[in-house]
Amino acid sequence: MGYVENIYQGVMLILHSELAQLARERSDEEVVDPKATLEVTCKPKCVRQLKEYQACSKRIEGDESGHKHCTGQYFDYWHCIDKCVAAKLFDHLK
């Protein structure tokens, strides 16, 4: 199994656990924000951005100066998720 397949399987395990957690938190009478569910389902599409963020975080782990950061990679990751969610969100709103 290749590197990308291992990453994909890891993301899918996280996705499954996050969806299970959302289901446990939800009751029948409660209004659920569809954006949170859509974010979870969009995360596997943003594996490249997540890996870039994780690699950056690992690179700067020992930085004592505080000058290094991974803000750009973090925003790239969430931009990817938001772009995916935006395409689907309004179909779920009443």
BADREN-175455 format. One record per atom (N, C-alpha, C, O): atom name; residue number from 1; chain; x negated, y negated, z negated. Coordinates in nm, 4 decimals, m for minus. Atoms other than C-alpha are relative to their C-alpha. Layout:
<atoms>
(atom 'CA'; NUM; 'A'; (X; Y; Z))
...
</atoms>
This chain:
<atoms>
(atom 'N'; 1; 'A'; (m0.0854; 0.1172; 0.0000))
(atom 'CA'; 1; 'A'; (0.0000; 0.0000; 0.0000))
(atom 'C'; 1; 'A'; (m0.0896; m0.1231; 0.0000))
(atom 'O'; 1; 'A'; (m0.1875; m0.1293; m0.0744))
(atom 'N'; 2; 'A'; (0.0814; 0.1189; m0.0145))
(atom 'CA'; 2; 'A'; (m0.1375; m0.3393; 0.0977))
(atom 'C'; 2; 'A'; (0.0267; m0.1050; m0.1060))
(atom 'O'; 2; 'A'; (0.1194; m0.0948; m0.1864))
(atom 'N'; 3; 'A'; (m0.0067; 0.1106; 0.0949))
(atom 'CA'; 3; 'A'; (m0.1881; m0.6546; m0.0999))
(atom 'C'; 3; 'A'; (0.1350; m0.0705; 0.0053))
(atom 'O'; 3; 'A'; (0.1954; m0.0963; m0.0988))
(atom 'N'; 4; 'A'; (m0.1271; 0.0717; m0.0162))
(atom 'CA'; 4; 'A'; (0.1216; m0.8282; 0.0415))
(atom 'C'; 4; 'A'; (0.1161; 0.0852; m0.0503))
(atom 'O'; 4; 'A'; (0.2086; 0.0336; m0.1130))
(atom 'N'; 5; 'A'; (m0.1074; m0.0874; 0.0467))
(atom 'CA'; 5; 'A'; (0.3406; m0.5260; m0.0284))
(atom 'C'; 5; 'A'; (0.0036; 0.0055; m0.1526))
(atom 'O'; 5; 'A'; (0.1114; 0.0082; m0.2121))
(atom 'N'; 6; 'A'; (0.0058; 0.0013; 0.1467))
(atom 'CA'; 6; 'A'; (0.2209; m0.5201; m0.3911))
(atom 'C'; 6; 'A'; (0.0586; m0.1292; m0.0560))
(atom 'O'; 6; 'A'; (0.1322; m0.1271; m0.1546))
(atom 'N'; 7; 'A'; (m0.0547; 0.1289; 0.0432))
(atom 'CA'; 7; 'A'; (0.3015; m0.8891; m0.4275))
(atom 'C'; 7; 'A'; (0.1516; 0.0007; 0.0159))
(atom 'O'; 7; 'A'; (0.2246; m0.0417; m0.0737))
(atom 'N'; 8; 'A'; (m0.1438; m0.0032; m0.0258))
(atom 'CA'; 8; 'A'; (0.6436; m0.8365; m0.2706))
(atom 'C'; 8; 'A'; (0.0714; 0.0854; m0.1044))
(atom 'O'; 8; 'A'; (0.1765; 0.0460; m0.1550))
(atom 'N'; 9; 'A'; (m0.0621; m0.0860; 0.1009))
(atom 'CA'; 9; 'A'; (0.7216; m0.5493; m0.5084))
(atom 'C'; 9; 'A'; (0.0039; m0.0688; m0.1357))
(atom 'O'; 9; 'A'; (0.1025; m0.0578; m0.2086))
(atom 'N'; 10; 'A'; (0.0023; 0.0731; 0.1270))
(atom 'CA'; 10; 'A'; (0.6154; m0.7624; m0.8050))
(atom 'C'; 10; 'A'; (0.1067; m0.1077; m0.0049))
(atom 'O'; 10; 'A'; (0.1752; m0.1239; m0.1058))
(atom 'N'; 11; 'A'; (m0.1022; 0.1055; m0.0061))
(atom 'CA'; 11; 'A'; (0.8380; m1.0486; m0.6952))
(atom 'C'; 11; 'A'; (0.1396; 0.0610; m0.0087))
(atom 'O'; 11; 'A'; (0.2277; 0.0058; m0.0745))
(atom 'N'; 12; 'A'; (m0.1312; m0.0644; 0.0042))
(atom 'CA'; 12; 'A'; (1.1289; m0.8096; m0.6418))
(atom 'C'; 12; 'A'; (0.0335; 0.0480; m0.1411))
(atom 'O'; 12; 'A'; (0.1497; 0.0415; m0.1815))
(atom 'N'; 13; 'A'; (m0.0242; m0.0397; 0.1390))
(atom 'CA'; 13; 'A'; (1.0878; m0.6738; m0.9979))
(atom 'C'; 13; 'A'; (0.0402; m0.1207; m0.0840))
(atom 'O'; 13; 'A'; (0.1318; m0.1126; m0.1658))
(atom 'N'; 14; 'A'; (m0.0342; 0.1228; 0.0724))
(atom 'CA'; 14; 'A'; (1.0935; m1.0287; m1.1338))
(atom 'C'; 14; 'A'; (0.1399; m0.0453; 0.0389))
(atom 'O'; 14; 'A'; (0.2195; m0.0834; m0.0469))
(atom 'N'; 15; 'A'; (m0.1316; 0.0380; m0.0504))
(atom 'CA'; 15; 'A'; (1.3947; m1.1078; m0.9159))
(atom 'C'; 15; 'A'; (0.1088; 0.0835; m0.0650))
(atom 'O'; 15; 'A'; (0.2098; 0.0297; m0.1104))
(atom 'N'; 16; 'A'; (m0.0993; m0.0897; 0.0593))
(atom 'CA'; 16; 'A'; (1.5831; m0.8037; m1.0451))
(atom 'C'; 16; 'A'; (0.0216; m0.0339; m0.1476))
(atom 'O'; 16; 'A'; (0.1354; m0.0371; m0.1944))
(atom 'N'; 17; 'A'; (m0.0154; 0.0297; 0.1421))
(atom 'CA'; 17; 'A'; (1.5113; m0.8925; m1.4084))
(atom 'C'; 17; 'A'; (0.0682; m0.1347; m0.0213))
(atom 'O'; 17; 'A'; (0.1476; m0.1498; m0.1142))
(atom 'N'; 18; 'A'; (m0.0655; 0.1302; 0.0126))
(atom 'CA'; 18; 'A'; (1.6145; m1.2572; m1.3556))
(atom 'C'; 18; 'A'; (0.1484; 0.0090; 0.0328))
(atom 'O'; 18; 'A'; (0.2301; m0.0542; m0.0342))
(atom 'N'; 19; 'A'; (m0.1419; m0.0182; m0.0334))
(atom 'CA'; 19; 'A'; (1.9409; m1.1530; m1.1882))
(atom 'C'; 19; 'A'; (0.0729; 0.0727; m0.1122))
(atom 'O'; 19; 'A'; (0.1868; 0.0389; m0.1445))
(atom 'N'; 20; 'A'; (m0.0606; m0.0722; 0.1122))
(atom 'CA'; 20; 'A'; (2.0098; m0.9087; m1.4720))
(atom 'C'; 20; 'A'; (0.0222; m0.0943; m0.1181))
(atom 'O'; 20; 'A'; (0.1256; m0.0880; m0.1846))
(atom 'N'; 21; 'A'; (m0.0136; 0.0969; 0.1086))
(atom 'CA'; 21; 'A'; (1.9478; m1.1877; m1.7244))
(atom 'C'; 21; 'A'; (0.1149; m0.0963; 0.0278))
(atom 'O'; 21; 'A'; (0.1919; m0.1271; m0.0631))
(atom 'N'; 22; 'A'; (m0.1117; 0.0881; m0.0356))
(atom 'CA'; 22; 'A'; (2.1875; m1.4198; m1.5389))
(atom 'C'; 22; 'A'; (0.1330; 0.0704; m0.0186))
(atom 'O'; 22; 'A'; (0.2291; 0.0096; m0.0657))
(atom 'N'; 23; 'A'; (m0.1242; m0.0757; 0.0144))
(atom 'CA'; 23; 'A'; (2.4518; m1.1463; m1.5355))
(atom 'C'; 23; 'A'; (0.0359; 0.0169; m0.1474))
(atom 'O'; 23; 'A'; (0.1533; 0.0094; m0.1835))
(atom 'N'; 24; 'A'; (m0.0267; m0.0156; 0.1439))
(atom 'CA'; 24; 'A'; (2.4152; m1.0910; m1.9117))
(atom 'C'; 24; 'A'; (0.0497; m0.1294; m0.0610))
(atom 'O'; 24; 'A'; (0.1336; m0.1271; m0.1511))
(atom 'N'; 25; 'A'; (m0.0380; 0.1292; 0.0558))
(atom 'CA'; 25; 'A'; (2.4522; m1.4631; m1.9808))
(atom 'C'; 25; 'A'; (0.1380; m0.0451; 0.0459))
(atom 'O'; 25; 'A'; (0.1971; m0.1352; m0.0137))
(atom 'N'; 26; 'A'; (m0.1247; 0.0439; m0.0625))
(atom 'CA'; 26; 'A'; (2.7649; m1.4914; m1.7698))
(atom 'C'; 26; 'A'; (0.1203; 0.0730; m0.0600))
(atom 'O'; 26; 'A'; (0.1168; 0.1945; m0.0797))
(atom 'N'; 27; 'A'; (m0.1260; m0.0622; 0.0419))
(atom 'CA'; 27; 'A'; (3.1158; m1.4306; m1.8999))
(atom 'C'; 27; 'A'; (0.1043; m0.0288; 0.1072))
(atom 'O'; 27; 'A'; (0.0819; m0.1115; 0.1955))
(atom 'N'; 28; 'A'; (m0.1020; 0.0139; m0.1036))
(atom 'CA'; 28; 'A'; (3.4358; m1.4050; m1.6968))
(atom 'C'; 28; 'A'; (0.0605; m0.1404; 0.0068))
(atom 'O'; 28; 'A'; (0.0940; m0.1871; 0.1157))
(atom 'N'; 29; 'A'; (m0.0627; 0.1307; 0.0022))
(atom 'CA'; 29; 'A'; (3.5737; m1.7440; m1.8055))
(atom 'C'; 29; 'A'; (m0.0982; m0.1122; 0.0312))
(atom 'O'; 29; 'A'; (m0.0567; m0.2225; 0.0669))
(atom 'N'; 30; 'A'; (0.1031; 0.1012; m0.0118))
(atom 'CA'; 30; 'A'; (3.2487; m1.9316; m1.7751))
(atom 'C'; 30; 'A'; (m0.0294; m0.0360; 0.1461))
(atom 'O'; 30; 'A'; (m0.0394; 0.0515; 0.2321))
(atom 'N'; 31; 'A'; (0.0373; 0.0456; m0.1334))
(atom 'CA'; 31; 'A'; (3.1686; m2.1425; m1.4697))
(atom 'C'; 31; 'A'; (m0.1516; 0.0175; 0.0134))
(atom 'O'; 31; 'A'; (m0.2276; m0.0235; m0.0744))
(atom 'N'; 32; 'A'; (0.1416; m0.0273; m0.0209))
(atom 'CA'; 32; 'A'; (2.8329; m2.0370; m1.3259))
(atom 'C'; 32; 'A'; (m0.0537; m0.0902; 0.1101))
(atom 'O'; 32; 'A'; (0.0083; m0.1055; 0.2153))
(atom 'N'; 33; 'A'; (0.0656; 0.0838; m0.0993))
(atom 'CA'; 33; 'A'; (2.5998; m2.2694; m1.1415))
(atom 'C'; 33; 'A'; (m0.0585; 0.0905; 0.1091))
(atom 'O'; 33; 'A'; (m0.1499; 0.1680; 0.0812))
(atom 'N'; 34; 'A'; (0.0503; m0.0874; m0.1056))
(atom 'CA'; 34; 'A'; (2.5415; m2.0997; m0.8042))
(atom 'C'; 34; 'A'; (m0.1447; m0.0313; 0.0378))
(atom 'O'; 34; 'A'; (m0.2134; 0.0536; 0.0947))
(atom 'N'; 35; 'A'; (0.1371; 0.0370; m0.0344))
(atom 'CA'; 35; 'A'; (2.2131; m2.2883; m0.7628))
(atom 'C'; 35; 'A'; (m0.1004; 0.0899; m0.0714))
(atom 'O'; 35; 'A'; (m0.2000; 0.1304; m0.0115))
(atom 'N'; 36; 'A'; (0.0920; m0.0856; 0.0755))
(atom 'CA'; 36; 'A'; (2.0448; m2.0815; m1.0352))
(atom 'C'; 36; 'A'; (m0.0095; 0.1390; 0.0618))
(atom 'O'; 36; 'A'; (m0.1186; 0.1947; 0.0733))
(atom 'N'; 37; 'A'; (m0.0011; m0.1319; m0.0634))
(atom 'CA'; 37; 'A'; (2.1492; m1.7551; m0.8707))
(atom 'C'; 37; 'A'; (m0.0686; m0.0049; 0.1354))
(atom 'O'; 37; 'A'; (m0.1453; 0.0851; 0.1695))
(atom 'N'; 38; 'A'; (0.0626; 0.0139; m0.1313))
(atom 'CA'; 38; 'A'; (2.0447; m1.8776; m0.5270))
(atom 'C'; 38; 'A'; (m0.1515; m0.0192; m0.0118))
(atom 'O'; 38; 'A'; (m0.2270; 0.0309; 0.0715))
(atom 'N'; 39; 'A'; (0.1441; 0.0166; 0.0202))
(atom 'CA'; 39; 'A'; (1.7046; m1.9859; m0.6622))
(atom 'C'; 39; 'A'; (m0.0676; 0.1346; m0.0202))
(atom 'O'; 39; 'A'; (m0.1751; 0.1601; 0.0341))
(atom 'N'; 40; 'A'; (0.0566; m0.1333; 0.0246))
(atom 'CA'; 40; 'A'; (1.6435; m1.6330; m0.7849))
(atom 'C'; 40; 'A'; (m0.0071; 0.0802; 0.1291))
(atom 'O'; 40; 'A'; (m0.1059; 0.1494; 0.1541))
(atom 'N'; 41; 'A'; (0.0004; m0.0779; m0.1244))
(atom 'CA'; 41; 'A'; (1.7395; m1.4837; m0.4497))
(atom 'C'; 41; 'A'; (m0.0950; m0.0584; 0.1044))
(atom 'O'; 41; 'A'; (m0.1359; 0.0123; 0.1965))
(atom 'N'; 42; 'A'; (0.0905; 0.0630; m0.0971))
(atom 'CA'; 42; 'A'; (1.5185; m1.7320; m0.2609))
(atom 'C'; 42; 'A'; (m0.1477; 0.0188; m0.0357))
(atom 'O'; 42; 'A'; (m0.2333; 0.0003; 0.0508))
(atom 'N'; 43; 'A'; (0.1397; m0.0122; 0.0418))
(atom 'CA'; 43; 'A'; (1.1993; m1.6657; m0.4599))
(atom 'C'; 43; 'A'; (m0.0815; 0.0981; 0.0846))
(atom 'O'; 43; 'A'; (m0.1980; 0.0693; 0.1120))
(atom 'N'; 44; 'A'; (0.0818; m0.0902; m0.0831))
(atom 'CA'; 44; 'A'; (1.0904; m1.3636; m0.2495))
(atom 'C'; 44; 'A'; (m0.0427; m0.0614; 0.1336))
(atom 'O'; 44; 'A'; (m0.1407; m0.0170; 0.1935))
(atom 'N'; 45; 'A'; (0.0351; 0.0650; m0.1258))
(atom 'CA'; 45; 'A'; (1.0842; m1.5903; 0.0561))
(atom 'C'; 45; 'A'; (m0.1160; m0.0984; m0.0174))
(atom 'O'; 45; 'A'; (m0.1694; m0.1491; 0.0813))
(atom 'N'; 46; 'A'; (0.1025; 0.0997; 0.0292))
(atom 'CA'; 46; 'A'; (0.8274; m1.8150; m0.1122))
(atom 'C'; 46; 'A'; (m0.1228; 0.0617; m0.0667))
(atom 'O'; 46; 'A'; (m0.1907; m0.0037; m0.1459))
(atom 'N'; 47; 'A'; (0.1122; m0.0726; 0.0613))
(atom 'CA'; 47; 'A'; (0.5647; m1.5567; m0.2083))
(atom 'C'; 47; 'A'; (m0.1337; m0.0673; 0.0329))
(atom 'O'; 47; 'A'; (m0.2206; m0.0769; m0.0539))
(atom 'N'; 48; 'A'; (0.1269; 0.0633; m0.0391))
(atom 'CA'; 48; 'A'; (0.2867; m1.7334; m0.0137))
(atom 'C'; 48; 'A'; (m0.0283; m0.1218; m0.0879))
(atom 'O'; 48; 'A'; (m0.1400; m0.1387; m0.1369))
(atom 'N'; 49; 'A'; (0.0181; 0.1203; 0.0812))
(atom 'CA'; 49; 'A'; (0.3408; m2.0598; m0.2026))
(atom 'C'; 49; 'A'; (m0.0251; 0.0367; m0.1466))
(atom 'O'; 49; 'A'; (m0.1042; m0.0284; m0.2147))
(atom 'N'; 50; 'A'; (0.0210; m0.0451; 0.1375))
(atom 'CA'; 50; 'A'; (0.3626; m1.8731; m0.5346))
(atom 'C'; 50; 'A'; (m0.1427; 0.0497; m0.0183))
(atom 'O'; 50; 'A'; (m0.2071; 0.0174; m0.1181))
(atom 'N'; 51; 'A'; (0.1365; m0.0516; 0.0096))
(atom 'CA'; 51; 'A'; (0.0334; m1.6933; m0.4671))
(atom 'C'; 51; 'A'; (m0.1017; m0.1143; 0.0044))
(atom 'O'; 51; 'A'; (m0.2027; m0.1095; m0.0659))
(atom 'N'; 52; 'A'; (0.0902; 0.1157; m0.0050))
(atom 'CA'; 52; 'A'; (m0.1334; m2.0252; m0.3766))
(atom 'C'; 52; 'A'; (m0.0011; m0.0713; m0.1348))
(atom 'O'; 52; 'A'; (m0.1071; m0.1127; m0.1818))
(atom 'N'; 53; 'A'; (m0.0079; 0.0646; 0.1314))
(atom 'CA'; 53; 'A'; (m0.0110; m2.1757; m0.7048))
(atom 'C'; 53; 'A'; (m0.0720; 0.0843; m0.1054))
(atom 'O'; 53; 'A'; (m0.1470; 0.0309; m0.1871))
(atom 'N'; 54; 'A'; (0.0651; m0.0881; 0.0969))
(atom 'CA'; 54; 'A'; (m0.1256; m1.8731; m0.9053))
(atom 'C'; 54; 'A'; (m0.1517; 0.0004; 0.0185))
(atom 'O'; 54; 'A'; (m0.2260; 0.0014; m0.0796))
(atom 'N'; 55; 'A'; (0.1440; 0.0042; m0.0266))
(atom 'CA'; 55; 'A'; (m0.4676; m1.8778; m0.7352))
(atom 'C'; 55; 'A'; (m0.0604; m0.1301; m0.0516))
(atom 'O'; 55; 'A'; (m0.1687; m0.1295; m0.1100))
(atom 'N'; 56; 'A'; (0.0468; 0.1293; 0.0498))
(atom 'CA'; 56; 'A'; (m0.5062; m2.2471; m0.8156))
(atom 'C'; 56; 'A'; (m0.0061; 0.0014; m0.1526))
(atom 'O'; 56; 'A'; (m0.1048; m0.0423; m0.2118))
(atom 'N'; 57; 'A'; (m0.0039; m0.0060; 0.1465))
(atom 'CA'; 57; 'A'; (m0.4033; m2.1897; m1.1771))
(atom 'C'; 57; 'A'; (m0.1162; 0.0814; m0.0549))
(atom 'O'; 57; 'A'; (m0.1772; 0.0450; m0.1555))
(atom 'N'; 58; 'A'; (0.1110; m0.0853; 0.0434))
(atom 'CA'; 58; 'A'; (m0.6598; m1.9139; m1.2089))
(atom 'C'; 58; 'A'; (m0.1338; m0.0717; 0.0191))
(atom 'O'; 58; 'A'; (m0.2222; m0.0619; m0.0659))
(atom 'N'; 59; 'A'; (0.1238; 0.0730; m0.0283))
(atom 'CA'; 59; 'A'; (m0.9324; m2.1313; m1.0486))
(atom 'C'; 59; 'A'; (m0.0307; m0.1054; m0.1054))
(atom 'O'; 59; 'A'; (m0.1465; m0.1246; m0.1425))
(atom 'N'; 60; 'A'; (0.0232; 0.1117; 0.0924))
(atom 'CA'; 60; 'A'; (m0.8840; m2.4162; m1.2943))
(atom 'C'; 60; 'A'; (0.0202; 0.0397; m0.1463))
(atom 'O'; 60; 'A'; (0.0192; m0.0460; m0.2346))
(atom 'N'; 61; 'A'; (m0.0279; m0.0499; 0.1340))
(atom 'CA'; 61; 'A'; (m0.8180; m2.1995; m1.5998))
(atom 'C'; 61; 'A'; (m0.0979; m0.0527; m0.1054))
(atom 'O'; 61; 'A'; (m0.0556; m0.0886; m0.2153))
(atom 'N'; 62; 'A'; (0.0994; 0.0404; 0.0985))
(atom 'CA'; 62; 'A'; (m1.1437; m2.2977; m1.7729))
(atom 'C'; 62; 'A'; (m0.0335; m0.1481; 0.0014))
(atom 'O'; 62; 'A'; (m0.1280; m0.1898; m0.0656))
(atom 'N'; 63; 'A'; (0.0296; 0.1431; m0.0096))
(atom 'CA'; 63; 'A'; (m1.1329; m2.6688; m1.6883))
(atom 'C'; 63; 'A'; (0.0296; m0.0690; m0.1321))
(atom 'O'; 63; 'A'; (0.1437; m0.0720; m0.1783))
(atom 'N'; 64; 'A'; (m0.0147; 0.0704; 0.1273))
(atom 'CA'; 64; 'A'; (m1.1913; m2.8625; m2.0066))
(atom 'C'; 64; 'A'; (0.0240; m0.1499; 0.0203))
(atom 'O'; 64; 'A'; (0.0697; m0.2189; m0.0709))
(atom 'N'; 65; 'A'; (m0.0071; 0.1447; m0.0237))
(atom 'CA'; 65; 'A'; (m1.1913; m3.2068; m1.8427))
(atom 'C'; 65; 'A'; (0.1435; m0.0500; 0.0175))
(atom 'O'; 65; 'A'; (0.1734; m0.1653; m0.0135))
(atom 'N'; 66; 'A'; (m0.1375; 0.0415; m0.0242))
(atom 'CA'; 66; 'A'; (m0.8221; m3.2121; m1.7516))
(atom 'C'; 66; 'A'; (0.0188; m0.0712; 0.1323))
(atom 'O'; 66; 'A'; (0.1279; m0.1197; 0.1622))
(atom 'N'; 67; 'A'; (m0.0075; 0.0695; m0.1284))
(atom 'CA'; 67; 'A'; (m0.9021; m3.3593; m1.4110))
(atom 'C'; 67; 'A'; (0.0548; 0.0890; 0.1107))
(atom 'O'; 67; 'A'; (0.1078; 0.0389; 0.2099))
(atom 'N'; 68; 'A'; (m0.0481; m0.0913; m0.1036))
(atom 'CA'; 68; 'A'; (m0.8113; m3.0495; m1.2127))
(atom 'C'; 68; 'A'; (0.1443; 0.0379; m0.0313))
(atom 'O'; 68; 'A'; (0.1826; 0.0522; m0.1474))
(atom 'N'; 69; 'A'; (m0.1402; m0.0372; 0.0190))
(atom 'CA'; 69; 'A'; (m0.4488; m2.9588; m1.1584))
(atom 'C'; 69; 'A'; (0.0512; 0.0720; 0.1238))
(atom 'O'; 69; 'A'; (m0.0154; 0.0740; 0.2273))
(atom 'N'; 70; 'A'; (m0.0616; m0.0744; m0.1100))
(atom 'CA'; 70; 'A'; (m0.2190; m2.7541; m0.9356))
(atom 'C'; 70; 'A'; (0.1368; m0.0573; 0.0336))
(atom 'O'; 70; 'A'; (0.2256; 0.0153; 0.0781))
(atom 'N'; 71; 'A'; (m0.1285; 0.0647; m0.0224))
(atom 'CA'; 71; 'A'; (0.0633; m3.0045; m0.9006))
(atom 'C'; 71; 'A'; (0.0484; 0.0175; 0.1434))
(atom 'O'; 71; 'A'; (0.1659; 0.0459; 0.1667))
(atom 'N'; 72; 'A'; (m0.0386; m0.0139; m0.1405))
(atom 'CA'; 72; 'A'; (0.0606; m2.9900; m0.5215))
(atom 'C'; 72; 'A'; (0.0523; 0.1383; 0.0319))
(atom 'O'; 72; 'A'; (0.1543; 0.1522; 0.0994))
(atom 'N'; 73; 'A'; (m0.0431; m0.1378; m0.0253))
(atom 'CA'; 73; 'A'; (0.0869; m2.6110; m0.5122))
(atom 'C'; 73; 'A'; (0.1311; 0.0303; m0.0715))
(atom 'O'; 73; 'A'; (0.2161; 0.1024; m0.0192))
(atom 'N'; 74; 'A'; (m0.1242; m0.0191; 0.0755))
(atom 'CA'; 74; 'A'; (0.3580; m2.6171; m0.7787))
(atom 'C'; 74; 'A'; (0.1183; m0.0595; 0.0764))
(atom 'O'; 74; 'A'; (0.2226; 0.0043; 0.0906))
(atom 'N'; 75; 'A'; (m0.1076; 0.0642; m0.0751))
(atom 'CA'; 75; 'A'; (0.5663; m2.8637; m0.5784))
(atom 'C'; 75; 'A'; (0.0252; 0.0688; 0.1337))
(atom 'O'; 75; 'A'; (0.1394; 0.0749; 0.1792))
(atom 'N'; 76; 'A'; (m0.0186; m0.0755; m0.1246))
(atom 'CA'; 76; 'A'; (0.5053; m2.6676; m0.2568))
(atom 'C'; 76; 'A'; (0.0874; 0.1227; m0.0241))
(atom 'O'; 76; 'A'; (0.1751; 0.1543; 0.0564))
(atom 'N'; 77; 'A'; (m0.0781; m0.1193; 0.0354))
(atom 'CA'; 77; 'A'; (0.6463; m2.3566; m0.4280))
(atom 'C'; 77; 'A'; (0.1473; m0.0370; m0.0191))
(atom 'O'; 77; 'A'; (0.2350; 0.0276; 0.0382))
(atom 'N'; 78; 'A'; (m0.1389; 0.0372; 0.0260))
(atom 'CA'; 78; 'A'; (0.9599; m2.5333; m0.5525))
(atom 'C'; 78; 'A'; (0.0662; m0.0646; 0.1201))
(atom 'O'; 78; 'A'; (0.1880; m0.0552; 0.1355))
(atom 'N'; 79; 'A'; (m0.0564; 0.0538; m0.1238))
(atom 'CA'; 79; 'A'; (1.0050; m2.7172; m0.2230))
(atom 'C'; 79; 'A'; (0.0501; 0.1141; 0.0884))
(atom 'O'; 79; 'A'; (0.1574; 0.1044; 0.1480))
(atom 'N'; 80; 'A'; (m0.0402; m0.1170; m0.0781))
(atom 'CA'; 80; 'A'; (1.0179; m2.3788; m0.0482))
(atom 'C'; 80; 'A'; (0.1311; 0.0583; m0.0544))
(atom 'O'; 80; 'A'; (0.2223; 0.0898; 0.0220))
(atom 'N'; 81; 'A'; (m0.1223; m0.0539; 0.0613))
(atom 'CA'; 81; 'A'; (1.2793; m2.2530; m0.2956))
(atom 'C'; 81; 'A'; (0.1174; m0.0937; 0.0245))
(atom 'O'; 81; 'A'; (0.2254; m0.0490; 0.0631))
(atom 'N'; 82; 'A'; (m0.1082; 0.0971; m0.0203))
(atom 'CA'; 82; 'A'; (1.4846; m2.5740; m0.2729))
(atom 'C'; 82; 'A'; (0.0495; m0.0025; 0.1440))
(atom 'O'; 82; 'A'; (0.1695; m0.0145; 0.1688))
(atom 'N'; 83; 'A'; (m0.0383; m0.0008; m0.1421))
(atom 'CA'; 83; 'A'; (1.4804; m2.5645; 0.1072))
(atom 'C'; 83; 'A'; (0.0867; 0.1216; 0.0311))
(atom 'O'; 83; 'A'; (0.1848; 0.1106; 0.1045))
(atom 'N'; 84; 'A'; (m0.0784; m0.1223; m0.0189))
(atom 'CA'; 84; 'A'; (1.6103; m2.2064; 0.1025))
(atom 'C'; 84; 'A'; (0.1373; m0.0136; m0.0649))
(atom 'O'; 84; 'A'; (0.2385; 0.0226; m0.0050))
(atom 'N'; 85; 'A'; (m0.1255; 0.0161; 0.0737))
(atom 'CA'; 85; 'A'; (1.8767; m2.2883; m0.1586))
(atom 'C'; 85; 'A'; (0.0923; m0.0991; 0.0706))
(atom 'O'; 85; 'A'; (0.2127; m0.0755; 0.0804))
(atom 'N'; 86; 'A'; (m0.0806; 0.1047; m0.0629))
(atom 'CA'; 86; 'A'; (1.9941; m2.6021; 0.0239))
(atom 'C'; 86; 'A'; (0.0796; 0.0538; 0.1181))
(atom 'O'; 86; 'A'; (0.1929; 0.0118; 0.1414))
(atom 'N'; 87; 'A'; (m0.0682; m0.0556; m0.1168))
(atom 'CA'; 87; 'A'; (2.0836; m2.4010; 0.3323))
(atom 'C'; 87; 'A'; (0.1217; 0.0832; m0.0383))
(atom 'O'; 87; 'A'; (0.2117; 0.1023; 0.0435))
(atom 'N'; 88; 'A'; (m0.1074; m0.0903; 0.0427))
(atom 'CA'; 88; 'A'; (2.3164; m2.1780; 0.1283))
(atom 'C'; 88; 'A'; (0.0935; m0.0583; m0.1050))
(atom 'O'; 88; 'A'; (0.2052; m0.0095; m0.1219))
(atom 'N'; 89; 'A'; (m0.0720; 0.0468; 0.1185))
(atom 'CA'; 89; 'A'; (2.4379; m2.3866; m0.1657))
(atom 'C'; 89; 'A'; (0.1422; m0.0477; 0.0293))
(atom 'O'; 89; 'A'; (0.2350; m0.0111; m0.0428))
(atom 'N'; 90; 'A'; (m0.1311; 0.0586; m0.0230))
(atom 'CA'; 90; 'A'; (2.7296; m2.5722; m0.0112))
(atom 'C'; 90; 'A'; (0.1039; 0.1024; 0.0457))
(atom 'O'; 90; 'A'; (0.2239; 0.0762; 0.0379))
(atom 'N'; 91; 'A'; (m0.0930; m0.1086; m0.0313))
(atom 'CA'; 91; 'A'; (2.8818; m2.2456; 0.1130))
(atom 'C'; 91; 'A'; (0.0606; 0.0586; m0.1277))
(atom 'O'; 91; 'A'; (0.1675; 0.1195; m0.1230))
(atom 'N'; 92; 'A'; (m0.0463; m0.0578; 0.1265))
(atom 'CA'; 92; 'A'; (2.9212; m2.1473; m0.2554))
(atom 'C'; 92; 'A'; (0.0785; m0.0986; m0.0857))
(atom 'O'; 92; 'A'; (0.1366; m0.0589; m0.1867))
(atom 'N'; 93; 'A'; (m0.0724; 0.0998; 0.0784))
(atom 'CA'; 93; 'A'; (3.0752; m2.4713; m0.3818))
(atom 'C'; 93; 'A'; (0.1439; m0.0122; 0.0463))
(atom 'O'; 93; 'A'; (0.1753; 0.0047; 0.1641))
(atom 'N'; 94; 'A'; (m0.1427; 0.0137; m0.0328))
(atom 'CA'; 94; 'A'; (3.4482; m2.5271; m0.3983))
(atom 'C'; 94; 'A'; (0.0309; m0.1426; 0.0371))
(atom 'O'; 94; 'A'; (0.1456; m0.1748; 0.0680))
</atoms>
